[in-house]
């Protein structure tokens, strides 16, 4: 058995968008020589039964864990992260924590000394990006830290997925996800060569201020395993909050530290990115040449008007390059190699 191990868990659904990143990480770990010492990955929706299976799987893993191993834990791991830490230390094993979400960086929770204390027990950390790594440094972490840069999104292209050529007189800007209040403010933007195609939950046509003259086109909601094949657009929008002028609120401020899985989804749909310029991933988008950043959604009109077909085609070529790495698990693979 390899001395590099991880613990698979139960997820509510094989097609649940919330668990997609963690399920993919388990697959990438396996593909890179890490061995699962827990139960097999399962997809049981019943929360009580699912929790029981995860608990038994973790216990079984701790019993099997060999002294001197390195165990990769994905955080958060419900109630079991602390239990796994205890088991790893009991077996004199190193802990590599792959951070997916941090309550301490979400405004509604505030700084959590308990969370920081738990994570400080890791020997190595893979975090989202430089901004999140800087936060960990501010908390005086002694662990070896590296960045994943972007979250992988394992997927095989469907040759029958619809991909329509860009109409430069009516560029389709896609927003996929929960419809925040800013969605209905988009109609107050000055009209230009663009419209917004919406995919996801929470859309309320009654909130549209003028249904006869709207730039919003709601396309529907699809299961996470199918949505890539339904999205057909020219740019993907990464924006959260209540207003057009800034990403505010808890989710908006979190963009300053996290790598939204939505960005990876857009890349797999062959779309360049439009992102808030204060988002942590804005520098990644700019450096990779896969889109552009804006300080306000009011900037979209002139930004899109300035782009030539050659500009957009160059972005799309860069998207294909980055997409190839995202859909094959290269970002986590590289982060693992940095720590080995």
C-alpha positions in Angstrom: 0.0 0.0 0.0 1.2 3.5 -0.9 2.2 5.7 2.1 0.1 8.5 0.4 -3.6 7.9 1.3 -6.9 9.6 1.4 -10.4 8.8 2.8 -13.3 8.7 0.4 -16.7 9.7 1.7 -20.4 9.7 1.1 -22.0 12.4 -1.0 -25.7 13.3 -1.3 -25.7 12.7 -5.0 -23.3 11.7 -7.7 -24.7 14.7 -9.7 -24.7 17.3 -6.9 -22.9 20.4 -7.9 -21.9 21.1 -4.2 -19.9 17.8 -4.0 -18.5 17.9 -7.5 -15.1 19.5 -6.6 -14.5 17.0 -3.7 -15.5 14.0 -5.8 -13.2 15.1 -8.5 -10.3 15.6 -6.1 -10.7 12.0 -4.9 -10.4 10.8 -8.5 -7.3 13.0 -9.1 -5.7 11.7 -5.9 -6.3 8.2 -7.1 -4.9 8.9 -10.5 -1.7 10.3 -8.9 -0.9 7.3 -6.8 -2.8 8.0 -3.6 -4.8 5.1 -2.1 -8.2 5.2 -0.6 -8.1 3.6 2.9 -11.8 4.3 3.6 -14.9 2.9 2.2 -15.6 3.4 -1.5 -17.1 6.7 -2.5 -20.9 6.5 -2.2 -23.8 8.7 -3.2 -26.6 8.2 -0.7 -29.0 11.1 -0.3 -30.4 10.1 3.2 -28.4 12.3 5.5 -28.6 10.0 8.5 -27.5 6.9 6.6 -24.9 8.9 4.6 -23.4 10.3 7.8 -23.3 6.9 9.4 -21.4 5.5 6.3 -18.9 8.3 6.4 -18.4 7.8 10.1 -17.8 4.1 9.7 -15.5 4.7 6.7 -13.4 7.2 8.6 -13.1 4.8 11.6 -12.1 2.0 9.2 -9.5 4.3 7.6 -7.9 5.2 10.9 -7.6 1.6 11.8 -5.9 0.8 8.5 -3.7 3.9 8.5 0.0 2.9 8.7 2.5 4.8 10.8 4.5 7.3 8.8 1.9 7.8 6.0 0.7 11.0 4.6 -3.1 11.4 4.6 -4.9 13.9 2.4 -8.0 15.4 4.0 -10.5 17.6 2.3 -11.7 20.5 4.4 -14.5 20.9 5.5 -15.3 17.3 6.2 -18.5 17.7 8.1 -18.0 16.5 11.7 -15.1 14.2 10.8 -12.2 16.5 10.1 -11.1 16.7 13.8 -11.6 13.0 14.2 -9.3 12.3 11.2 -6.7 14.7 12.6 -6.7 12.7 15.9 -6.4 9.4 14.0 -3.5 10.7 11.9 -1.6 12.0 14.9 -2.3 8.8 16.8 -0.7 6.9 13.9 2.2 9.3 13.6 1.2 10.3 10.1 1.5 13.7 8.3 -1.7 15.5 7.2 -2.1 17.3 3.9 -5.3 19.4 4.0 -6.9 20.5 0.7 -9.0 23.5 1.6 -12.3 23.9 -0.3 -14.2 26.4 2.0 -13.3 28.6 4.9 -15.9 29.9 7.4 -13.4 32.4 8.7 -13.5 34.3 5.4 -17.2 34.4 5.2 -18.7 37.6 6.8 -21.7 35.9 8.4 -19.4 33.7 10.4 -16.5 35.9 11.2 -13.0 34.8 12.3 -13.1 31.3 13.9 -10.3 30.5 16.3 -11.6 27.0 16.4 -11.3 26.6 12.6 -7.8 28.1 12.6 -6.7 25.9 15.5 -8.0 22.8 13.6 -6.2 23.7 10.4 -3.0 24.5 12.2 -2.7 20.8 12.9 -2.0 20.2 9.2 1.6 19.7 8.1 0.8 20.8 4.5 -2.0 22.8 3.0 -3.3 23.3 -0.5 -5.3 26.5 -0.6 -7.1 28.4 -3.5 -4.7 31.2 -4.5 -2.2 33.8 -3.4 -4.8 35.9 -1.6 -6.0 32.9 0.5 -2.3 31.9 1.1 -1.6 35.4 2.4 -4.5 35.1 4.9 -3.0 31.9 6.2 0.3 33.6 6.6 -1.4 36.3 8.6 -2.7 33.6 11.0 0.9 32.4 11.6 0.5 29.0 10.0 3.7 27.0 10.1 2.6 24.4 7.5 4.0 24.2 4.0 1.4 25.9 1.8 0.9 25.9 -1.9 -1.9 27.1 -4.2 -4.1 25.0 -6.5 -4.6 28.1 -8.8 -7.9 26.8 -10.2 -10.2 24.0 -9.3 -10.3 21.1 -11.7 -13.6 20.0 -13.2 -13.3 16.4 -14.6 -15.3 16.1 -17.7 -15.2 14.5 -21.1 -16.5 16.8 -23.9 -19.8 15.8 -25.5 -19.5 16.1 -29.2 -23.2 16.8 -29.6 -23.2 19.7 -27.1 -24.5 22.9 -28.8 -21.9 25.6 -29.3 -23.1 28.5 -31.5 -20.6 30.9 -33.2 -20.4 34.4 -31.7 -22.8 37.0 -33.0 -20.8 40.2 -32.4 -23.9 42.3 -32.6 -25.5 40.3 -29.7 -22.8 38.8 -27.5 -24.3 36.3 -25.0 -23.0 36.8 -21.4 -23.9 33.7 -19.4 -24.6 33.7 -15.7 -25.0 30.2 -14.1 -26.0 29.7 -10.5 -28.3 31.2 -7.9 -29.9 34.4 -9.1 -28.8 37.2 -6.8 -30.5 40.6 -6.6 -28.0 42.1 -9.0 -29.6 40.0 -11.8 -32.7 42.2 -12.0 -30.6 45.4 -12.0 -28.9 44.3 -15.3 -31.9 45.8 -17.2 -30.8 49.3 -16.0 -27.5 49.0 -17.9 -27.1 51.1 -21.1 -27.9 48.9 -24.0 -25.1 47.6 -26.1 -24.1 44.6 -28.2 -24.9 42.1 -25.4 -27.5 40.2 -23.5 -27.5 37.9 -20.5 -28.4 34.2 -20.7 -29.3 32.9 -17.3 -29.0 29.3 -16.1 -29.9 28.1 -12.6 -32.3 28.4 -9.7 -34.1 31.4 -8.1 -35.1 33.2 -11.3 -38.3 35.2 -10.8 -39.8 36.7 -13.9 -42.0 38.9 -11.8 -38.9 40.8 -10.6 -38.0 41.7 -14.2 -38.8 45.4 -14.4 -39.8 45.6 -18.0 -40.3 42.1 -19.5 -40.9 43.7 -23.0 -37.5 45.3 -23.0 -35.2 43.1 -21.0 -31.6 42.0 -21.6 -32.3 38.8 -19.5 -33.0 35.5 -21.2 -33.7 32.7 -18.7 -32.7 29.3 -20.2 -33.7 27.1 -17.3 -32.1 24.9 -14.6 -30.3 21.6 -15.3 -28.7 18.9 -13.3 -25.0 19.5 -12.6 -24.0 16.5 -14.8 -25.9 18.0 -17.8 -25.6 21.7 -17.5 -22.3 21.9 -19.4 -24.0 20.5 -22.5 -26.8 23.0 -22.3 -24.9 26.2 -21.7 -24.2 27.9 -25.0 -22.8 31.4 -24.8 -19.8 33.7 -25.5 -18.6 34.9 -22.0 -19.2 33.5 -18.5 -19.9 36.1 -15.7 -18.4 35.6 -12.2 -20.3 38.2 -10.1 -22.2 38.0 -6.8 -24.1 40.4 -4.6 -26.9 43.0 -4.7 -25.6 45.8 -7.0 -24.0 46.4 -10.4 -21.1 48.4 -9.0 -19.4 45.9 -6.7 -19.6 42.4 -5.4 -21.0 43.1 -2.0 -22.5 40.9 0.8 -21.0 37.7 2.2 -20.7 35.8 -1.1 -19.3 38.9 -2.9 -16.6 39.5 -0.3 -15.7 35.8 -0.3 -14.7 36.3 -4.0 -11.7 38.2 -2.8 -10.3 35.0 -1.4 -11.8 31.9 -3.1 -11.7 30.1 -6.5 -15.3 29.8 -7.6 -16.1 26.4 -9.2 -18.3 28.4 -11.5 -15.2 29.7 -13.3 -14.1 26.2 -14.2 -17.6 25.3 -15.4 -17.5 28.3 -17.8 -14.1 27.2 -19.2 -15.5 23.7 -19.9 -18.3 25.5 -21.8 -15.6 27.1 -24.0 -16.3 30.6 -22.7 -13.9 33.4 -21.7 -14.5 34.9 -18.3 -15.8 38.3 -17.1 -14.9 38.7 -13.5 -14.9 41.4 -10.7 -11.5 43.1 -10.7 -11.1 42.6 -6.9 -11.8 38.9 -7.0 -8.9 36.7 -6.2 -9.2 34.9 -9.5 -9.1 38.2 -11.5 -5.3 38.0 -11.8 -5.5 34.4 -13.0 -8.0 35.4 -15.7 -5.8 38.3 -16.9 -2.5 36.4 -16.8 -3.9 33.4 -18.7 -5.6 35.7 -21.2 -8.9 33.9 -20.8 -11.1 37.0 -20.3 -11.1 40.3 -18.6 -12.0 42.0 -15.3 -14.3 44.8 -14.5 -14.9 47.0 -11.4 -18.6 47.5 -12.2 -21.1 45.7 -14.4 -21.6 49.1 -16.0 -18.2 48.6 -17.7 -19.4 45.7 -19.7 -20.8 47.8 -22.5 -17.6 49.6 -23.5 -15.4 46.6 -22.7 -17.3 44.3 -25.1 -17.6 47.1 -27.7 -13.8 47.5 -27.7 -13.1 43.8 -28.4 -12.4 42.8 -31.9 -13.3 39.4 -33.3 -9.5 38.7 -33.2 -9.4 39.6 -29.5 -12.2 37.2 -28.7 -10.8 34.4 -30.8 -7.4 34.8 -29.0 -9.2 34.5 -25.6 -11.1 31.4 -26.8 -7.8 29.8 -27.9 -6.4 30.5 -24.4 -9.6 29.0 -22.9 -9.0 25.8 -24.7 -5.4 25.6 -23.3 -6.5 26.1 -19.7 -9.7 24.0 -20.2 -7.5 21.0 -21.2 -5.7 21.2 -17.8 -8.9 21.8 -15.8 -10.9 18.9 -17.2 -8.0 16.5 -16.8 -7.1 17.3 -13.2 -3.7 19.0 -13.9 -4.1 21.8 -11.3 -4.4 19.6 -8.3 -1.8 17.2 -9.8 0.7 20.1 -10.0 -0.1 21.3 -6.5 0.5 17.7 -5.1 3.9 17.6 -6.9 5.0 20.9 -5.4 4.5 19.3 -1.9 6.0 15.9 -2.6 
